[in-house]
Amino acid sequence: MIPMRLPTPLWVILGLFVVVCTVFNVNTPYREPGILIFQKDPTTGQPLTIPDIGAPDERQHANYIQHLKEGKGFPVFEKGSPDLGETYQSHQPPLYYLMATAWSVVTGSDPTSPDSGVKLRFLNTLIGCLTLVGVFFAAKWGLGREDVGLAAAAFAGFLPMSVALHAAVSNDPLLFCLCTWVLALLVRGVQLGWSTKLALGVGALIGLGMLTKTSALILLPLAFVAFFMSNREHGDAARPGIKEWVAGLALPLAMAAPWIARNMSLYGEPFVLKTFKEGFTGSPQAAMFIEGLGPVTYWGNFVMWWTVRSFVGVFGYMDIFLFERMGMERSGLIYLAILVVLGAVALLGMMGLREFREYAEKNALPRVSWFQILHLLLLFLAVASLVRFNMDFFQGQARYIFPALASFGFLFAMGMVRIMGERREYAWLATLVLMLVLDAVSLMTITDGFAVRTSG
């Protein structure tokens, strides 16, 4: 039996997380048209008009839910379809949409109604709470330290971009949640030993991840490495045996097999990557940018710079920037300053690994190195996935690396714990205050930004 007691500060974090996400939710338009100030219509040169100004791809996710709710079965992605702009999420695996359809029925929300957005979005806020609990337990099982887990949960939950994503209709938050819990259980197995039940839990969660989004495939090599490392760490009784290997790595493929078989029948490929690439021509193509700007400008000034800014928070359809009224140059400097502060705290944590190791040895806690290897491997795999996607489409969005949201939280939390020193039990509170300041600035930004973009 895995102990799952939640300390009081974590309940505070979860309660405030629900409140802040709800405030963002209420202040983000749902199925409301508007203009994108920083993106121009290629024919007129004027700001681009779009049918839904709120969260990226939210309209298309909601259309998928409505398709299921009407009893039409799973939608099919059709290249060249005249309504592709409304249906381009039809290739996605089904788990989130089945959950959201049930949630829509229970809450009486209409995915196509502008008045139902708040209720429909709230599902992802609840999923986000589970993610934060997973972040906490990953640190507790991996480091034996609640102070790091609490600070990491505060960072992962209240980072403005995380709040915005958990206040929208999307399959991303469910993916973040499943990746976080897979990491947590893998860490527990590596540090404390394996059982068949634990391995089954890992395999089941990876399978659910693969039924949520194709990018969950990164969890398979993560699990492989965790099982492999465990063979060196534990005695025979706690090592993963053949049953654990099968449960952790074969079970996910078995769970995803029916959906993969459907894809093979409809598209002739297991994950619909080629079909989506050929059909989704409306998205900015990487080749176009590279040809016009060169690879250095594309990967540096576009992919990297857009991604790191959106790590803090770029809202709407990547069109609402912090302090944008001050001008984009000054806005960029403020982003850079925020990122330098966050990065400096994380670097301080990395520089203090020796302290964490010594603390663990002194208090008979799990080894820090295994924990670090696993969560940094997840981060590496998530970044590699982002790079791979941007080789086809320009999508400099940090949400593609948020499957490793827990890892970012750990890096920051370890630094904040070092900063707080003897008061490290309050590192979560210091992190929370800092993040809430950024959330307040971001809320003012989206309130003003959406007002400007919908006023016409």
Residue, then its C-alpha position, 0 to 999 in steps of 0.5 A: m500500500i502506497p501512503m498518499r497523505l497530503p500535507t496541509p501546504l499542498w491542500v493550500i496549493l491545490g485550493l489556490f490553483v483552482v481559484v487562479c485557474t478559474v479566474f483565468n478561465v472566466n477572463t479568456p473568451y470562448r468561441e468568440p471571434g477576434i483579430l491577431i495583432f501580431q499575425k497578418d492576413p497575407t492578402t490584405g496585410q491587416p491583422l488576421t481575423i480568426p473565429d475563436i480568439g481564446a486558447p490555441d486549438e480549443r475550438q477544434h478540441a471542443n468540436y471533437i467533443q461535440h462530435l462524440k456527444e452527438g453520437k457520431g463516433f470518433p471523427v476521421f481526419e480527412k486531407g483536403s476537407p473543406d472544414l479542416g479548419e474546424t476538424y484538424q484535431s480529429h486524428q487525436p487519440p480518444l481518451y481526453y475527448l471521452m472524458a470531456t464528453a462525459w463531463s459535458v453531459v454531467t455538467g450540462s455544458d454545450p461544447t459549441s456554446p460560448d456560454s459553456g466554456v467555463k464549465l467545460r474547461f473546469l475539467n482540466t483544472l481538476i486534472g491539473c490538481l492531480t498533476l500537482v499531487g503527482v509532482f509532490f509525490a515524485a519528489k517525496w519518493g525520489l528525494g525523501r523530501e516534502d520541501v522540494g515536492l511542495a515548492a515544485a508543485a507550487f512552481a508547476g501549478f502557478l507558472p502562468m502558462s501552466v495556469a492558462l493551459h489548465a483553464a482551457v479545453s485541450n488534451d494537453p493537461l491530461l498528458f501532463c498529468l499522466c506523464t507526471w504520474v508515470l515519472a512518480l511511479l518510476v521514481r518510486g520503483v527505482q528508489l524503493g523497489w518494484s512490485t508487480k502492482l507498481a509495474l502494472g500501474v506504470g504500464a497502465l498509465i503509459g497506455l492511457g498516455m498513448l490513448t491521450k496523445t501520440s507524444a506519450l511515446i516518450l514514456l516508453p524509453l523512460a520506463f525502459v531506462a528506469f527498469f534497467m537502472s533498477n537492476r543495478e540498485h536493488g536486490d533480487a526481491a526488489r528488482p523488476g522481473i520478467k512480469e514487471w518488464v512485461a507489465g511496464l512495457a508490453l501492457p501500454l502497447a496492448m492498451a493502445a493496440p485497438w486505436i493503432a489498428r483503427n489508424m492502420s485501417l483508416y490511414g495506413e499508419p499507426f500514429v497518423l503522423k504522415t497523414f496529419k503532416e500532408g493534410f495540415t497545410g494551414s500551419p506555418q511550415a518549417a521549410m518555408f521559414i528555413e528557406g526564407l530566413g536560414p536555419v540559424t534564424y529559424w531555430g534561434n530567433f523563432v523556435m527557441w525565443w518563442t518557446v522560452r517566452s511562452f514558457v512563462g506565458v504567451f496567451g491566446y493564439m500565441d499573440i498576447f505577450l506580457f507588457e506588449r503595450m510597452g513595445m515588443e523590444r521592452s516586452g522581450l527584455i522583461y521576459l528575458a529578466i524573468l527567465v534569468v531569475l528563474g534560470a538562476v534559481a534552477l542553476l543554484g539548485m543544480m550546483g547544490l546537488r552535493e548538498f542534497r546527496e549529503y543530506a540524503e546519506k545523512n538521513a538514510l534517504p533515497r539516492v539523489s542521482w537516480f531521481q535526477i537521471l529520470h526527471l532530466l531524461l523526461l525533460f530531454l525527451a520532451v525537448a527532443s519531441l518539440v524539436r522534431f515537431n518544429m522540423d515540420f511545423f513552426q510551433g514554438q510553444a512551451r506546452y510541447i515540453f510541459p509533459a516534463l512540467a514536473s522536471f522544471g518544478f524540481l529544478f526550480a524547487m531545489g534552488m529555492v530550498r537552497i535559497m531559503g536555507e534553514r527556513r526551507e520548509y517555507a520554500w513552497l510559500a516563497t515560490l507561490v508568492l513569486m508565481l502569484v505575482l507573475d499570475a497577477v501580471s498575466l491576468m492583467t495582460i490577458t484581460d487587456g489583450f483580449a479586450v483589444r482583440t475582440s473590440g472590433 
